Every structure is written in structure tokens, then in C-alpha cells.
Amino acid sequence: MSGGLSREFVKFWLGQSVSLLGNQFTQLALPIAAAVTLHATALDMGILGALRFAPALLIGLPAGVWVDRTRRKPLLFWSQCLSAAALATIPLAALMHVLSLGQLFVVAFVGGAAFTIQGIALTTFVPTIAGRDRLIEANTRIQLSLTVANLVGPGLAGAAIQLLTAPIAIAFDAVSFVVGAATVAWAHVTEAVPTPSRGRALSDVVEGQAWLWRQPLVRAITLTILLSNGGGQITFAVVVLYFVTRVGITPAQLGLVFAVSGLSSLAGARLTGPLVRRGWLGPVMAVGAVIFVIGGSGWLVAAYAPRAAVLPILLGFSVLVGSALMVYNVNQQAIRQAVTPDRILGRVQSGTFVLTSIAQVSGSLIGGAIGQSFGLRTAIAVGVIVSMSAALPSVFSPLRSLRQVPAVAV
């Protein structure tokens, strides 16, 4: 047992932690491989980013119905195997000197499809393996793993990219997915066979999406996630291209920026944890959302700063991003899992996935198009402006007055 959580959850959590760490390599290496190794344009970078999230638009809603109609553990296992296989083709192609931008596009799309299924299944599997009475503890550990991955991963990824090149560094992520799949198979959990739905798939989809927008807490969280991801992706579509190829920030320095964000998230969680336990959950989340969007504006400030000041500015603003992110994410996930009945949890999660993917795909394409037509700094500015509005749904909603995670829905 670990903090009241079962041994099976701990095994599962440790495996997913390795996978989260590996993700940092691809998150940094894939755009660097495109921009530096294959000399991609701003529009190419936007398309690459869009292809990572586009599969959710095609399969997200059906996947939610599928997740609610079957056991979730096998879906997690096979989706991670698919991710590992797709990513492994990149270092192999690089070693054979046949890597192309088209291959990166295909891998981004296949990996996005696998991640869509994995992400929906993971969120809906946690209440089963951890227990609905342990959601805060379970999500805290998962978010802690994400934070540690954000802390350690970018630095390791940046060093690996400089030492081995970006395509070869992606091999680490492929291996991490193998570890994640193996620990899913290793964890023993009894999953009840879902009761077959008497309705059609379309009616099941509609039921889940209607509930998502009807529940005020879930609606506010969803809107914050959408605006944050949409604006953030407009910016991130050109960030690597601008700061690495134009300004001269090295991959290791860019990794350091993300690492500092991860370190500050640990401090933020430690400072706000006592407030959450004393019944200040809503105010902490609202303030966290505001601090997060302010921190995201650091990309714009740095884009117009003198070269010598760019790295210090990025590091300073990343402290704000990190300190707010973990607090918001841990609690928003627990709130959504608690208030959503288990029978529609997959469909509600898939709805969030699809909507978020629409924002991410649109953001990537918009960022790439603006960067190509009007300049990279203009794209960064537009992304930051959109992101700044993300705090409003959380601040002006019942979420800000919430004292604790609501009672678990059945």
C-alpha cells in the first residue's frame, strides 16, 4: 500500500510514470527534428502540430463510446504498444538516412490516434484501479509523475538531442511506452464487464456531450482547458522555430525552461496544498488559472526582449506556469471524475478530448499560417492573447466558490 492506495495502482502508476518521462523526449525532439534536421517551414510546423491532435477529431467520440462499452485495461495496453511501434520508426529511418518530413507527419498522426484512446482509457481506468474514494490521492500521484517528468525530462531530452540528434532521442520514448504497456499488463484489477447499451452509438455520444455542457463545474473546467490549449498551441507551433533557429536558444536551454516549470510546480503544490485541505479549493483553482495565463505570456515578452535577456525571462515566467499548473490539473481531474457517473465517464472524457483537439489542431494551423504570412512573433502574440482569456471561465463560475471535491456520482 502507498498512502492508502493499492499495490496494483502503485505498479500501474510507476509504469505510466516512465511513459510520461519518455514523452518529454518526443515533445521536444519531434519539432526539433522537423525544424533543424529537415528544415521545416512555419507552415510545416503548424501542420505537424495539428496532425498530433487531429485523430481525436475523427475517433474521439466513437472511442468514448467504445471505452464505456468494454474493459479499459486492454485498450491501455494496445494503445501504448501502437505508440511504441510508431515512434520506433523514426530513429530507424534516421539511422538508414531515409527520414523525411512526410514520415514525421504519419508518425504524429498515428501516435495521436493511439494517444486519444490511451488518454480516454487512462482517465476512466483510474477510478477502477484506485477506487473512487481515492481519486485525489491517485490523481495527485499521477500529476506528481507528470511534474517530475516535466522537471527531469526536458533537461535529459535536451542533452540527448544535442548528443544524439533529435530523431535518435525519440527512441527513449518508444522504450518508455513498452514499459508502460508492460506494467498495465502486470497490474491485476477486476474490471466489471460494462452493461451493454440498448441505445445506438450516436445517442450515447449525445448523452455524454449534453451532460458535459450541462454540468456547471465540468463546463467551466472544459472552457478553461479549451482556451488554454488553443492559445498555447498557436504559440507553440512556432516557438521552437523562433527561439531555436532565429534567436539561438539551444535545445538544452529550452529543456531547462521546461524543467524549471516542473520544479516550480512542486513548490506550488506544496504551498497551496494546506489551503485546499482547509476548504479553499475553488479560490485556489481560480487564482491558479490566472497565474498560469500570466506565466504563458513570457513567450511574448521574451520574443521582443534583447538576446541576452531571453533565457532569464523564459525561466522567470516558467516559474509562474509551473506553480499554477499542478494545482489546477490535480483538482480539475478529480472534480470531473467525481461528479461524472461511471457509466458515461468515457463519453464525457472523449468529449473533452475532441473539443481540446479541435482547439489544438486549429491553434497549430493558425499559428503556422500566421507565422508563415505575418511573422513568427506575430503568431506568438496572437497565441498569448487567446491564452489570456482561459482564466475567465474558472474565475466567473461556481468553481471559484467550491470548498472541496464534490460527492462522488454513481
Phi, psi and omega per residue, in radians:
M1 nan 2.623 3.103
S2 -2.443 1.803 -3.137
G3 1.064 0.587 3.141
G4 1.543 -0.119 3.139
L5 -1.588 2.565 -3.035
S6 -1.243 2.804 3.099
R7 -1.089 -0.623 -3.128
E8 -1.145 -0.681 3.078
F9 -1.123 -0.707 -3.119
V10 -1.071 -0.751 3.095
K11 -1.057 -0.820 3.130
F12 -1.052 -0.796 -3.103
W13 -1.106 -0.737 -3.124
L14 -1.105 -0.717 3.117
G15 -1.137 -0.738 3.115
Q16 -1.192 -0.485 3.095
S17 -1.131 -0.713 3.079
V18 -1.090 -0.728 3.137
S19 -1.119 -0.709 3.109
L20 -1.099 -0.663 3.096
L21 -1.133 -0.743 3.123
G22 -1.106 -0.584 3.139
N23 -1.004 -0.520 -3.123
Q24 -1.094 -0.534 3.138
F25 -1.177 -0.805 -3.125
T26 -1.241 -0.684 -3.121
Q27 -0.998 -0.645 3.128
L28 -1.585 -0.671 -3.001
A29 -1.340 -0.593 -3.079
L30 -1.104 -0.896 3.089
P31 -1.164 -0.558 3.106
I32 -1.199 -0.666 3.079
A33 -1.050 -0.700 3.136
A34 -1.222 -0.826 -3.035
A35 -1.302 -0.745 -3.017
V36 -1.651 -0.865 -3.085
T37 -1.279 -0.718 -3.034
L38 -1.918 0.058 3.022
H39 0.987 0.843 -3.134
A40 -1.212 2.644 3.053
T41 -1.495 3.039 3.102
A42 -1.058 -0.697 3.121
L43 -1.158 -0.697 3.070
D44 -1.028 -0.735 -3.135
M45 -1.124 -0.675 3.095
G46 -1.132 -0.725 3.112
I47 -1.126 -0.737 3.122
L48 -1.036 -0.792 3.109
G49 -1.115 -0.705 -3.130
A50 -1.118 -0.685 -3.097
L51 -1.163 -0.419 3.090
R52 -1.185 -0.531 -3.051
F53 -1.877 -0.248 -3.083
A54 -1.050 -0.630 -3.115
P55 -0.988 -0.552 3.133
A56 -1.093 -0.520 3.109
L57 -1.179 -0.562 -3.075
L58 -1.523 -0.698 -3.014
I59 -2.074 -0.054 -3.031
G60 -1.026 -0.915 -3.097
L61 -1.181 -0.797 3.044
P62 -1.056 -0.619 3.123
A63 -1.115 -0.637 3.095
G64 -1.096 -0.742 3.076
V65 -1.102 -0.760 3.130
W66 -1.045 -0.794 -3.134
V67 -1.081 -0.651 3.135
D68 -1.312 -0.243 -3.083
R69 -1.854 0.008 -3.087
T70 -2.523 3.039 3.066
R71 -1.243 2.510 -3.020
R72 -1.562 -0.465 -3.111
K73 -1.043 -0.844 3.116
P74 -1.064 -0.605 3.117
L75 -1.121 -0.713 3.098
L76 -1.086 -0.772 -3.097
F77 -1.083 -0.908 -3.038
W78 -1.269 -0.562 3.109
S79 -1.177 -0.619 3.096
Q80 -1.262 -0.590 3.049
C81 -1.095 -0.725 3.130
L82 -1.114 -0.737 3.104
S83 -1.050 -0.765 -3.133
A84 -1.076 -0.777 -3.110
A85 -1.122 -0.748 -3.118
A86 -1.131 -0.806 -3.104
L87 -1.161 -0.584 -3.106
A88 -1.097 -0.389 -3.130
T89 -1.223 -0.415 -3.083
I90 -1.224 -0.948 3.101
P91 -1.099 -0.583 3.104
L92 -1.103 -0.783 3.122
A93 -1.132 -0.656 3.127
A94 -1.124 -0.727 3.123
L95 -1.144 -0.501 3.126
M96 -1.595 0.009 3.110
H97 1.077 0.652 3.112
V98 -2.179 0.217 -3.122
L99 -1.140 2.380 -3.133
S100 -2.382 2.851 3.088
L101 -1.107 -0.619 3.097
G102 -1.044 -0.683 3.107
Q103 -1.144 -0.701 3.099
L104 -1.066 -0.678 3.095
F105 -1.071 -0.789 -3.115
V106 -1.133 -0.796 -3.131
V107 -1.110 -0.705 3.108
A108 -1.050 -0.717 -3.121
F109 -1.223 -0.824 3.140
V110 -1.115 -0.764 3.095
G111 -1.089 -0.644 3.093
G112 -1.131 -0.666 3.108
A113 -1.130 -0.786 3.122
A114 -1.114 -0.703 -3.133
F115 -1.158 -0.590 3.108
T116 -1.046 -0.873 3.127
I117 -1.136 -0.765 -3.130
Q118 -1.077 -0.777 -3.088
G119 -1.146 -0.714 3.118
I120 -1.183 -0.784 -3.119
A121 -1.145 -0.672 -3.123
L122 -1.076 -0.865 -3.101
T123 -1.077 -0.667 -3.108
T124 -1.428 -0.313 3.136
F125 -1.441 -0.495 -3.089
V126 -1.005 -0.815 3.104
P127 -1.043 -0.500 -3.140
T128 -1.299 -0.836 -3.053
I129 -1.425 -0.456 -3.128
A130 -1.720 -0.501 -3.025
G131 1.678 2.382 -3.087
R132 -1.177 -0.304 3.096
D133 -1.474 -0.005 -3.123
R134 -2.130 0.441 -3.016
L135 -1.126 -0.749 3.138
I136 -1.082 -0.798 3.141
E137 -1.097 -0.784 -3.109
A138 -1.135 -0.821 -3.131
N139 -1.195 -0.528 3.078
T140 -1.112 -0.734 3.135
R141 -1.180 -0.715 3.108
I142 -1.137 -0.749 3.119
Q143 -1.188 -0.576 3.071
L144 -1.099 -0.725 3.101
S145 -1.095 -0.719 3.097
L146 -1.096 -0.684 3.140
T147 -1.157 -0.786 3.108
V148 -1.102 -0.689 3.089
A149 -1.078 -0.732 3.099
N150 -1.167 -0.488 -3.126
L151 -1.378 -0.862 -3.051
V152 -1.559 -0.682 -2.989
G153 -1.034 -0.882 -3.085
P154 -1.041 -0.674 3.111
G155 -1.137 -0.798 3.096
L156 -1.103 -0.737 -3.132
A157 -1.123 -0.792 3.131
G158 -1.059 -0.737 3.120
A159 -1.151 -0.734 -3.138
A160 -1.127 -0.671 3.139
I161 -1.134 -0.757 3.138
Q162 -1.197 -0.593 -3.097
L163 -1.430 -0.710 -2.983
L164 -1.948 -0.187 -2.965
T165 1.463 2.693 -3.052
A166 -1.069 -0.813 -3.115
P167 -1.034 -0.705 -3.128
I168 -1.209 -0.623 -3.134
A169 -1.084 -0.470 -3.133
I170 -1.124 -0.351 3.094
A171 -1.022 -0.547 3.122
F172 -1.088 -0.667 3.130
D173 -1.201 -0.690 3.105
A174 -1.015 -0.767 3.123
V175 -1.136 -0.672 -3.117
S176 -1.122 -0.595 3.084
F177 -1.194 -0.582 3.058
V178 -1.096 -0.757 3.095
V179 -1.095 -0.762 3.127
G180 -1.055 -0.772 3.129
A181 -1.123 -0.710 -3.124
A182 -1.099 -0.700 -3.121
T183 -1.322 -0.477 2.998
V184 -1.087 -0.795 3.128
A185 -1.135 -0.573 -3.080
W186 -1.289 -0.596 -3.081
A187 -1.240 2.241 -3.136
H188 -1.704 2.154 -3.134
V189 -2.611 2.480 3.112
T190 -1.614 1.965 3.097
E191 -1.836 2.160 3.083
A192 -1.221 2.475 3.062
V193 -1.243 2.116 -3.106
P194 -1.015 2.531 3.082
T195 -1.164 2.213 -3.126
P196 -0.994 2.359 3.126
S197 -1.340 2.421 3.110
R198 -1.529 -0.218 -3.124
G199 -1.601 2.996 3.077
R200 -1.393 2.819 -3.112
A201 -1.019 -0.688 -3.110
L202 -1.104 -0.728 3.128
S203 -1.174 -0.594 3.072
D204 -1.132 -0.727 3.106
V205 -1.069 -0.818 -3.106
V206 -1.079 -0.711 3.132
E207 -1.044 -0.785 -3.134
G208 -1.145 -0.749 -3.099
Q209 -1.254 -0.618 3.089
A210 -1.099 -0.699 -3.130
W211 -1.186 -0.681 -3.131
L212 -0.979 -0.770 -3.093
W213 -1.478 -0.298 -3.132
R214 -1.449 -0.560 -3.101
Q215 -1.387 2.034 -2.984
P216 -1.107 -0.650 -3.131
L217 -1.203 -0.793 3.131
V218 -1.139 -0.658 3.129
R219 -1.088 -0.794 -3.130
A220 -1.117 -0.764 3.128
I221 -1.104 -0.746 -3.120
T222 -1.085 -0.760 3.139
L223 -1.111 -0.707 3.088
T224 -1.081 -0.752 3.135
I225 -1.114 -0.740 -3.110
L226 -1.090 -0.886 -3.102
L227 -1.153 -0.668 3.135
S228 -1.140 -0.800 -3.121
N229 -1.227 -0.696 3.133
G230 -1.096 -0.901 3.124
G231 -1.132 -0.719 -3.137
G232 -1.091 -0.628 -3.120
Q233 -1.309 -0.541 3.016
I234 -1.014 -0.778 3.140
T235 -1.202 -0.857 -3.018
F236 -1.191 -0.379 3.112
A237 -1.004 -0.502 -3.078
V238 -2.119 0.003 -3.068
V239 -1.065 -0.868 -3.124
V240 -1.102 -0.769 -3.125
L241 -1.055 -0.731 -3.084
Y242 -1.320 -0.942 -2.983
F243 -1.345 -0.523 -3.133
V244 -1.507 -0.835 -3.037
T245 -1.566 -0.413 -3.111
R246 -1.773 -0.838 -3.073
V247 -1.444 -0.618 3.136
G248 1.778 0.243 3.021
I249 -1.153 2.309 -3.121
T250 -1.421 2.783 3.063
P251 -0.972 -0.657 3.124
A252 -1.127 -0.699 3.113
Q253 -1.178 -0.693 3.087
L254 -1.125 -0.675 3.057
G255 -1.082 -0.638 3.113
L256 -1.104 -0.652 3.114
V257 -1.038 -0.812 3.135
F258 -1.212 -0.580 3.120
A259 -1.135 -0.725 3.106
V260 -1.092 -0.662 3.080
S261 -1.053 -0.744 3.114
G262 -1.124 -0.716 3.134
L263 -1.111 -0.749 -3.113
S264 -1.202 -0.452 3.113
S265 -1.171 -0.593 3.063
L266 -1.108 -0.748 3.129
A267 -1.156 -0.701 3.130
G268 -1.087 -0.749 3.127
A269 -1.126 -0.659 -3.133
R270 -1.184 -0.651 -3.121
L271 -1.285 -0.658 -3.050
T272 -1.627 -0.262 3.141
G273 -0.915 -0.850 3.126
P274 -1.063 -0.595 3.121
L275 -1.168 -0.706 3.115
V276 -1.110 -0.757 -3.126
R277 -1.164 -0.397 3.137
R278 -1.618 0.162 3.032
G279 1.695 0.372 3.140
W280 -1.921 0.562 -3.068
L281 -0.993 -0.924 -3.087
G282 -1.055 -0.920 3.119
P283 -1.032 -0.670 3.126
V284 -1.100 -0.735 3.136
M285 -1.175 -0.698 3.133
A286 -1.123 -0.805 3.116
V287 -1.138 -0.673 3.110
G288 -1.055 -0.716 3.123
A289 -1.098 -0.687 3.130
V290 -1.159 -0.801 -3.133
I291 -1.103 -0.648 -3.126
F292 -1.081 -0.817 -3.091
V293 -1.244 -0.541 3.047
I294 -1.128 -0.752 3.111
G295 -1.059 -0.638 -3.141
G296 -1.140 -0.350 3.137
S297 -1.274 -0.132 3.136
G298 -1.056 -0.534 3.090
W299 -1.065 -0.683 -3.128
L300 -1.255 -0.753 3.113
V301 -1.039 -0.796 -3.118
A302 -1.158 -0.570 -3.106
A303 -1.120 -0.456 -3.125
Y304 -1.882 0.140 -3.101
A305 -1.597 2.790 3.028
P306 -1.043 2.664 -3.057
R307 -0.944 -0.723 -3.083
A308 -1.159 -0.411 -3.077
A309 -1.651 -0.133 -3.018
V310 -1.067 -0.939 -3.085
L311 -1.105 -0.806 3.083
P312 -1.025 -0.671 3.124
I313 -1.138 -0.810 3.134
L314 -1.072 -0.702 3.123
L315 -1.149 -0.737 -3.121
G316 -1.126 -0.799 -3.129
F317 -1.252 -0.485 3.111
S318 -1.155 -0.447 3.053
V319 -1.089 -0.723 3.121
L320 -1.156 -0.765 3.125
V321 -1.035 -0.876 -3.089
G322 -1.140 -0.706 -3.080
S323 -1.132 -0.453 -3.107
A324 -1.666 -0.498 -2.947
L325 -1.154 -0.838 -3.061
M326 -1.133 -0.735 -3.128
V327 -1.039 -0.791 -3.115
Y328 -1.198 -0.798 -3.029
N329 -1.187 -0.750 3.121
V330 -0.991 -0.833 -3.016
N331 -1.375 -0.617 3.118
Q332 -1.146 -0.644 3.130
Q333 -1.159 -0.760 3.138
A334 -1.132 -0.691 3.124
I335 -1.089 -0.817 -3.114
R336 -1.135 -0.714 3.125
Q337 -1.172 -0.616 -3.078
A338 -1.277 -0.723 -3.031
V339 -1.532 -0.155 -3.120
T340 -1.696 2.173 3.082
P341 -1.029 2.492 -3.059
D342 -1.051 -0.566 -3.058
R343 -1.181 -0.340 3.115
I344 -2.101 0.203 -3.060
L345 -1.082 -0.716 3.124
G346 -1.104 -0.709 -3.113
R347 -1.230 -0.659 3.103
V348 -1.180 -0.738 3.108
Q349 -1.123 -0.693 3.132
S350 -1.161 -0.609 3.077
G351 -1.078 -0.742 3.084
T352 -1.109 -0.720 3.120
F353 -1.040 -0.824 -3.084
V354 -1.143 -0.810 -3.136
L355 -1.099 -0.737 3.103
T356 -1.108 -0.678 3.134
S357 -1.169 -0.641 3.057
I358 -1.021 -0.779 3.125
A359 -1.124 -0.709 -3.091
Q360 -1.248 -0.753 3.116
V361 -1.110 -0.835 3.120
S362 -1.045 -0.776 3.140
G363 -1.062 -0.768 -3.141
S364 -1.087 -0.811 -3.122
L365 -1.175 -0.735 3.121
I366 -1.116 -0.791 3.129
G367 -1.065 -0.778 3.114
G368 -1.111 -0.740 -3.122
A369 -1.165 -0.755 3.116
I370 -1.128 -0.754 3.131
G371 -1.074 -0.667 -3.136
Q372 -1.234 -0.676 -3.010
S373 -1.622 -0.622 -2.996
F374 -2.126 -0.062 3.114
G375 1.945 2.618 -3.076
L376 -1.160 -0.680 -3.128
R377 -1.183 -0.575 3.084
T378 -1.124 -0.717 3.103
A379 -1.084 -0.736 3.104
I380 -1.069 -0.727 -3.132
A381 -1.108 -0.774 3.128
V382 -1.091 -0.754 3.129
G383 -1.069 -0.741 3.134
V384 -1.131 -0.707 3.134
I385 -1.072 -0.776 3.108
V386 -1.108 -0.761 -3.119
S387 -1.084 -0.595 -3.099
M388 -1.083 -0.431 3.140
S389 -1.402 -0.139 -3.033
A390 -1.141 -0.456 -3.113
A391 -1.286 -0.400 -3.009
L392 -1.040 -0.802 -3.139
P393 -1.051 -0.607 3.135
S394 -1.333 -0.624 -3.116
V395 -1.269 -0.722 -3.080
F396 -1.810 1.063 3.137
S397 -2.713 2.977 3.086
P398 -1.071 -0.263 -3.123
L399 -1.030 -0.639 -3.029
R400 -1.191 -0.339 -3.124
S401 -1.797 0.111 -3.119
L402 -1.210 2.340 -3.120
R403 -1.675 -0.565 -3.133
Q404 -2.721 2.994 3.117
V405 -1.094 2.274 -3.102
P406 -1.083 2.917 3.097
A407 -1.052 2.568 -3.091
V408 -1.207 2.306 3.077
A409 -1.388 2.724 3.131
V410 -2.163 nan nan
